[in-house]
Amino acid sequence: MTKFANYKDKKKQMIRNMKNIRKITMAALVAFSVVIACGCTKSDDPNNGGGGNNGGGNGGGTYNGHEYVDLGLPSGTLWATCNVGASSPEEYGDYFAWGETQPKDTYNWSSYQYCMGSDHTLTMYCTDPHFGYNGFYDDLTTLLPEDDVATANWGSGWRMPTRAQWEELYVNAAYTWTTRGGVHGRLFTASNGNSLFLPAAGYRSDDELEFAGIGGYYWSSSLYDYPVYAMGFLFGVDVCFVLNGNRDTGRSVRPVRSARQN
């Protein structure tokens, strides 16, 4: 029992350390963004959302009433031009806790659908019984279609990006901090000339919207190694990277379509 208790204590300490690292990372990102924003933020770029971003032609089109753009990525993944809940590329759209398919007023562990009130009482998507409610675990590491925001809201054929798809976008497209319609965000431009705009919509914690206009926080469908976190994509004025985040926070979702058919 003592050995098990020590193990649990070590796990809890590791989680606390990771949370502290994340807070420091986020604070550094915001501080760095604020410092350089005045000097590096670009004015409206006439190429923002150019090429296929307008839907139709140049590899763009619509599916189930939602526009997508073909960036010529190795996997053939087609990216939606808007966030879920938005009607244009620059609109923030809605915010979702990981695995939930509807927006809400408060984002924390007490309101999270897949736990019993805390980050150590998970009831789904748990790979470690020490984080599961009464030792629960299911070893699910990717969201099921019914828990995928894109599929649930836009229909079959749309889904949330995986961690690998975010990495593919990051590696294969040039990215620039810019504005579109007065909204700050990242413009990803592919070698085929098509582009994708992601607004810096911030994220929601409890009932507050944090870092809007400074950072973009987007979910993937992939669980992190520690099941209280899921993988996502984060960007600021001068940084872009794949990073895990607390599942209970509200983040943006940018859907993707399956690889194009040859």
C-alpha positions in Angstrom: 0.0 0.0 0.0 2.9 2.3 0.8 4.4 1.7 -2.6 1.1 2.4 -4.3 0.6 5.6 -2.3 4.1 6.8 -3.2 3.4 6.1 -6.8 0.2 8.2 -6.6 2.0 11.0 -4.9 4.7 11.0 -7.6 2.0 11.1 -10.3 0.3 14.0 -8.7 3.6 15.9 -8.4 4.3 15.3 -12.0 0.9 16.7 -12.9 1.5 19.8 -10.8 4.9 20.3 -12.4 3.4 20.0 -15.9 0.7 22.5 -15.0 3.3 24.9 -13.7 5.4 24.5 -16.8 2.3 25.1 -19.0 1.4 28.3 -17.1 5.0 29.6 -17.4 5.0 28.7 -21.2 1.6 30.5 -21.7 2.7 33.5 -19.8 6.0 33.8 -21.7 4.1 33.4 -25.0 1.7 36.2 -24.1 4.4 38.5 -22.7 6.6 37.9 -25.8 3.6 38.5 -28.1 2.7 41.8 -26.4 6.2 43.1 -26.6 6.7 42.5 -30.3 3.1 43.1 -31.5 3.5 46.8 -32.1 6.5 46.3 -34.3 5.7 43.0 -36.1 1.9 42.9 -36.6 1.2 43.4 -40.3 -1.7 45.3 -41.8 -4.4 43.6 -43.8 -2.7 41.4 -46.4 -4.5 41.3 -49.8 -3.5 37.7 -50.1 -5.2 36.7 -46.8 -7.3 33.7 -47.5 -6.4 33.8 -51.2 -6.5 30.9 -53.6 -8.8 28.1 -52.6 -9.8 29.9 -49.4 -12.7 31.5 -51.2 -14.2 28.1 -52.0 -14.5 26.8 -55.6 -11.5 26.9 -58.0 -7.8 26.6 -57.1 -8.5 23.4 -55.1 -11.3 24.9 -53.0 -14.9 23.7 -52.7 -17.7 22.9 -50.3 -18.8 19.8 -48.5 -22.0 19.6 -46.5 -22.3 23.3 -46.9 -18.9 24.2 -45.5 -16.0 25.5 -47.6 -12.5 23.9 -47.7 -9.2 24.6 -49.2 -6.6 22.2 -50.7 -3.1 23.1 -49.6 -1.5 20.3 -51.5 -0.4 18.6 -48.4 1.3 15.2 -48.6 -1.6 13.4 -47.0 -4.1 15.2 -49.2 -6.0 16.6 -46.1 -8.4 19.3 -47.0 -8.8 22.1 -44.4 -12.1 23.9 -43.6 -11.9 27.7 -44.1 -13.8 28.5 -40.9 -13.9 27.4 -37.3 -16.9 25.5 -36.0 -19.6 28.1 -35.1 -18.2 30.7 -37.5 -19.5 31.9 -40.8 -16.3 33.5 -42.1 -12.6 32.7 -41.7 -11.9 35.7 -39.4 -14.8 34.9 -37.0 -13.7 33.2 -33.7 -16.6 30.7 -33.7 -17.5 28.6 -30.7 -15.3 27.1 -27.9 -15.4 23.5 -26.9 -13.9 21.4 -24.1 -12.1 18.4 -25.5 -14.6 15.6 -26.4 -17.7 17.8 -25.9 -19.7 18.8 -28.9 -21.6 21.9 -27.7 -20.4 25.3 -26.3 -21.3 26.2 -22.7 -20.9 29.1 -20.3 -18.3 27.7 -17.9 -15.2 25.6 -18.7 -13.7 23.7 -15.8 -13.5 20.2 -14.3 -16.7 20.7 -12.4 -18.6 21.2 -15.7 -16.6 18.8 -17.8 -18.7 16.0 -19.3 -16.2 13.1 -19.0 -15.2 13.3 -15.3 -16.8 13.3 -11.9 -15.7 16.8 -11.0 -11.9 16.6 -11.0 -9.0 15.8 -13.3 -8.4 12.5 -11.4 -12.0 11.2 -11.9 -12.1 10.7 -15.7 -15.0 8.6 -17.0 -13.9 8.3 -20.7 -10.7 8.7 -22.8 -8.5 7.5 -19.9 -5.3 5.5 -20.5 -4.2 5.4 -16.8 -6.4 4.0 -14.0 -4.8 6.5 -11.6 -6.7 9.3 -13.4 -9.9 7.4 -13.8 -12.9 7.4 -11.6 -12.6 4.4 -9.3 -9.7 3.1 -11.4 -11.5 3.4 -14.7 -9.6 3.3 -18.0 -10.6 2.5 -21.6 -7.3 3.1 -23.5 -9.1 5.3 -26.0 -6.6 7.8 -27.5 -8.6 9.4 -30.3 -12.1 10.9 -30.1 -15.0 8.7 -31.3 -17.1 10.3 -34.1 -19.9 11.1 -31.7 -17.5 13.1 -29.5 -15.8 14.8 -32.4 -17.0 18.4 -32.7 -16.6 18.6 -36.4 -18.4 15.3 -37.1 -21.2 16.0 -34.6 -21.8 19.6 -35.9 -21.0 19.4 -39.6 -21.8 15.8 -40.4 -20.0 12.7 -41.5 -17.0 13.5 -43.7 -15.7 16.3 -41.4 -13.6 15.6 -38.4 -11.2 17.3 -36.0 -7.5 17.3 -37.1 -5.2 14.7 -35.5 -2.0 15.8 -33.9 -0.2 14.5 -37.0 -2.3 16.7 -39.3 -1.5 19.8 -37.3 2.2 18.9 -37.5 1.8 18.4 -41.3 0.3 21.8 -41.8 3.0 23.5 -39.7 5.8 21.7 -41.6 4.5 22.1 -45.1 3.1 25.7 -45.2 4.7 29.0 -44.6 3.1 30.9 -41.8 2.8 34.6 -41.1 1.2 36.7 -38.3 -1.2 39.1 -39.9 -4.7 40.5 -39.7 -7.9 39.9 -41.7 -10.8 42.3 -41.3 -9.1 43.7 -38.3 -8.7 40.3 -36.7 -5.3 39.0 -35.7 -4.3 35.5 -36.6 -2.0 33.2 -38.6 -2.0 32.9 -42.4 -0.6 29.5 -43.7 0.4 29.7 -47.3 1.1 26.4 -49.2 3.5 25.9 -52.1 0.5 25.6 -54.4 -0.4 29.2 -53.6 -3.5 28.4 -51.6 -3.8 29.7 -48.0 -5.6 29.2 -44.7 -6.4 31.8 -42.1 -6.7 30.9 -38.4 -7.9 33.7 -36.1 -6.2 34.2 -32.7 -9.4 33.4 -30.8 -7.8 32.7 -27.4 -9.4 30.1 -25.2 -12.0 29.9 -22.4 -11.3 29.0 -18.8 -14.1 29.1 -16.2 -16.3 31.9 -17.6 -13.5 34.0 -19.0 -12.1 34.5 -22.5 -8.3 34.5 -22.3 -5.7 35.8 -24.8 -8.1 36.7 -27.6 -6.3 38.6 -30.4 -2.9 37.4 -29.0 -3.0 33.6 -29.3 -4.8 30.9 -31.1 -5.6 27.6 -29.2 -7.0 24.8 -31.3 -7.9 21.2 -30.4 -6.8 18.0 -32.1 -8.7 14.7 -31.8 -5.6 13.1 -30.1 -5.2 12.4 -26.4 -1.9 13.2 -24.7 0.2 10.6 -22.8 -1.3 11.9 -19.6 -5.0 11.6 -20.1 -6.0 14.9 -18.3 -4.5 16.6 -21.3 -5.3 16.5 -25.1 -3.1 17.6 -27.9 -3.7 20.9 -29.7 -2.1 23.6 -31.8 -1.0 26.9 -30.3 0.3 30.1 -32.0 1.1 33.6 -31.1 2.7 36.6 -32.8 6.0 34.9 -33.3 5.5 31.2 -32.4 3.7 28.1 -33.6 3.8 24.7 -32.0 1.8 21.6 -31.1 1.1 21.6 -27.4 -1.0 19.7 -25.0 -3.7 21.4 -22.9 -6.2 20.7 -20.1 -9.2 18.9 -21.5 -11.7 21.0 -19.6 -10.7 24.3 -21.3 -12.7 25.7 -24.2 -10.7 25.9 -27.4 -11.4 26.5 -31.1 -12.0 23.7 -33.6 -10.9 23.9 -37.3 -12.3 20.8 -39.1 -10.6 18.8 -41.9 -11.8 16.4 -44.6 -10.5 13.1 -45.5 -7.7 12.9 -48.1 -8.7 13.9 -51.6 -9.6 11.1 -54.0 -7.3 10.7 -57.0 
